[in-house]
Amino acid sequence: MRGTHDRVVKVGLAVALLILGFIVATTLPPSFLEEESAAPVQQTLVAPGYLLVTVALDGVPLGRVIVGISQFVFRGLHLTLGTNQTGQVELPLAAGQYGVSINDPRFSLATSVSVFWGNVTRLQVSVNRTTFNAIFAEAQDSTSAGEIEPWNQLFVEIAPAGVPILIGSGGLGGMVFINGGGQTVPSIPRFGTDVFVQPVTYRYNGTTYVASGQEVPATVISQSEGSGVAWLTLQPLQILEISGANYLVVVSYEAGSSVSYSNV
């Protein structure tokens, strides 16, 4: 009887162990049951998306331009960065659609781009600077200080395209011809647009004469054209120093953009 009882106990233990092993095998994760010598599981990592913004003025990289980046879905996300010396801003971003704004005292641009996982979105911002030489300028210097105040107006006549302009050279001791604008009349700035006025002065630097002058923001308050000549009435937004200037240049900036994609 005892031998029979021992066999029953052994059979019962064996069945219990089988049941326990089954429970362990079905509840523990497979990684726990793998042998230590087994090769590790290979994981595939997906690279994030990247946004690369490049700003150039007449083909030259433009640093210190403010770039704003906003997420359309999460409206609270807004980043403000400045371009580096190579005119670029680069940062990793989650896949999605973003608004990008370019802000500079001379121009601005707003657009939207898409960022994809494992790709680089390249936003190229190209800025063109266009100059219009004035063959005639008239303004009121109410303070007799050699400057035009913001509350006064400036009337200029834009030179026809390709016509040379004869200007007084001041310290040059003679007369100088400069190219008359080089643009067609339809491209002149229109009413309500923002431009800049640059008084140009020739100065001798010890070797040669160099043209220099600071651009002052202004608004076009009227414009007209005819027979290849254009006339603009401008409202300076700051004091415009004209004392000693040889001639005036009206400057406009126009920014455009293009988008391309590449793998990370």
FENNORHU-V389383 format. One record per residue. RES is the residue in three letters. PHI is phi in degrees with one decimal (NA if undefined). PSI is psi in whole degrees, 0 to 359 (none if undefined). Layout:
<<RES:PHI:PSI> <RES:PHI:PSI>>
//
This chain:
<<MET:NA:321> <ARG:-64.8:319> <GLY:-63.1:322> <THR:-66.1:319> <HIS:-63.0:321> <ASP:-64.9:320> <ARG:-65.6:322> <VAL:-63.4:317> <VAL:-62.2:316> <LYS:-64.0:318> <VAL:-64.4:320> <GLY:-62.6:319> <LEU:-64.5:320> <ALA:-63.3:317> <VAL:-65.1:320> <ALA:-62.4:319> <LEU:-65.1:321> <LEU:-63.1:316> <ILE:-63.9:317> <LEU:-62.4:317> <GLY:-62.6:322> <PHE:-65.2:318> <ILE:-63.5:316> <VAL:-62.1:317> <ALA:-66.2:331> <THR:-93.9:349> <THR:-108.3:327> <LEU:-77.5:148> <PRO:-65.5:152> <PRO:-58.6:327> <SER:-63.0:331> <PHE:-70.3:329> <LEU:-88.4:350> <GLU:-69.2:148> <GLU:-73.3:152> <GLU:-64.0:333> <SER:-80.5:353> <ALA:-69.8:149> <ALA:-68.6:141> <PRO:-64.9:152> <VAL:-72.7:129> <GLN:-80.7:128> <GLN:-108.5:137> <THR:-96.6:119> <LEU:-96.9:133> <VAL:-96.0:123> <ALA:-69.5:144> <PRO:-69.8:171> <GLY:-84.4:158> <TYR:-131.1:147> <LEU:-118.4:125> <LEU:-120.3:114> <VAL:-107.1:129> <THR:-124.1:130> <VAL:-119.2:129> <ALA:-136.5:140> <LEU:-108.7:114> <ASP:51.4:39> <GLY:86.0:355> <VAL:-101.4:127> <PRO:-54.0:139> <LEU:-117.9:113> <GLY:-88.2:165> <ARG:62.1:30> <VAL:-93.8:134> <ILE:-80.1:125> <VAL:-115.7:122> <GLY:-104.5:135> <ILE:-127.4:124> <SER:-126.8:148> <GLN:-98.1:129> <PHE:-71.4:326> <VAL:-76.9:306> <PHE:-94.9:92> <ARG:-67.2:345> <GLY:-78.1:349> <LEU:-85.8:119> <HIS:-148.7:122> <LEU:-112.5:142> <THR:-125.6:118> <LEU:-131.6:160> <GLY:-112.2:141> <THR:-67.4:149> <ASN:-84.4:192> <GLN:-65.6:337> <THR:-92.3:10> <GLY:73.3:27> <GLN:-124.8:153> <VAL:-132.8:127> <GLU:-133.9:134> <LEU:-158.1:149> <PRO:-77.0:142> <LEU:-141.0:152> <ALA:-69.1:154> <ALA:-60.2:139> <GLY:157.1:186> <GLN:-105.0:136> <TYR:-130.5:148> <GLY:-95.6:135> <VAL:-124.7:129> <SER:-120.7:139> <ILE:-114.9:123> <ASN:-128.9:125> <ASP:-144.1:151> <PRO:-56.2:339> <ARG:-100.1:341> <PHE:-160.5:167> <SER:-151.2:159> <LEU:-157.2:142> <ALA:-134.5:133> <THR:-152.3:178> <SER:-128.5:148> <VAL:-136.7:160> <SER:-109.8:138> <VAL:-114.9:133> <PHE:-119.4:150> <TRP:-62.1:135> <GLY:74.9:14> <ASN:-131.8:157> <VAL:-107.6:123> <THR:-93.7:118> <ARG:-106.0:114> <LEU:-104.1:112> <GLN:-101.3:117> <VAL:-105.0:119> <SER:-113.2:127> <VAL:-113.7:131> <ASN:-108.5:134> <ARG:-105.9:122> <THR:-117.7:134> <THR:-115.8:145> <PHE:-127.8:114> <ASN:-79.3:138> <ALA:-92.9:127> <ILE:-91.8:349> <PHE:-152.8:139> <ALA:-142.5:141> <GLU:-139.7:134> <ALA:-157.0:163> <GLN:-103.2:122> <ASP:-98.6:86> <SER:-68.5:340> <THR:-104.2:357> <SER:54.5:36> <ALA:-109.1:11> <GLY:73.1:33> <GLU:-149.1:159> <ILE:-111.0:122> <GLU:-81.9:158> <PRO:-59.6:337> <TRP:-85.8:357> <ASN:-101.6:165> <GLN:-111.4:157> <LEU:-125.2:125> <PHE:-107.5:125> <VAL:-130.1:149> <GLU:-109.2:125> <ILE:-88.2:134> <ALA:-66.3:142> <PRO:-60.8:154> <ALA:-61.2:129> <GLY:79.7:359> <VAL:-88.3:124> <PRO:-69.3:149> <ILE:-114.6:133> <LEU:-95.9:120> <ILE:-123.1:155> <GLY:-70.4:133> <SER:-92.8:355> <GLY:62.4:243> <GLY:-71.2:355> <LEU:-71.3:338> <GLY:78.1:20> <GLY:-167.1:199> <MET:-114.8:153> <VAL:-130.3:138> <PHE:-98.9:134> <ILE:-126.2:158> <ASN:-68.3:134> <GLY:-83.7:80> <GLY:80.5:295> <GLY:82.6:5> <GLN:-117.9:156> <THR:-78.6:155> <VAL:-59.1:320> <PRO:-59.7:345> <SER:-90.1:3> <ILE:-67.9:154> <PRO:-59.8:144> <ARG:-101.1:171> <PHE:-55.5:133> <GLY:85.6:355> <THR:-84.6:157> <ASP:-95.9:132> <VAL:-134.2:187> <PHE:-132.5:147> <VAL:-112.9:127> <GLN:-119.7:109> <PRO:-73.2:126> <VAL:-104.8:127> <THR:-126.2:131> <TYR:-87.8:126> <ARG:-127.4:145> <TYR:-89.1:123> <ASN:-100.6:17> <GLY:100.4:340> <THR:-124.6:315> <THR:-149.6:177> <TYR:-96.0:132> <VAL:-119.5:134> <ALA:-85.3:133> <SER:-145.2:161> <GLY:165.4:145> <GLN:-91.9:134> <GLU:-75.6:133> <VAL:-118.7:130> <PRO:-66.5:146> <ALA:-151.6:164> <THR:-119.5:137> <VAL:-79.4:115> <ILE:-101.1:349> <SER:-165.3:154> <GLN:-153.0:151> <SER:-155.3:161> <GLU:-150.9:159> <GLY:177.1:142> <SER:55.5:37> <GLY:79.1:6> <VAL:-119.7:146> <ALA:-125.9:149> <TRP:-125.5:137> <LEU:-128.2:138> <THR:-108.8:123> <LEU:-117.7:148> <GLN:-115.6:103> <PRO:-62.1:143> <LEU:-96.4:350> <GLN:-138.7:172> <ILE:-65.5:129> <LEU:-105.1:111> <GLU:-79.7:118> <ILE:-118.4:359> <SER:-63.7:124> <GLY:82.9:359> <ALA:-72.7:141> <ASN:-82.4:323> <TYR:-163.4:172> <LEU:-113.2:149> <VAL:-127.1:132> <VAL:-95.1:128> <VAL:-119.0:135> <SER:-127.2:149> <TYR:-120.9:139> <GLU:-135.1:126> <ALA:-110.2:136> <GLY:-132.8:168> <SER:-143.6:158> <SER:-143.7:153> <VAL:-125.8:138> <SER:-140.0:163> <TYR:-131.3:150> <SER:-151.4:161> <ASN:-72.9:153> <VAL:-67.0:none>>
//
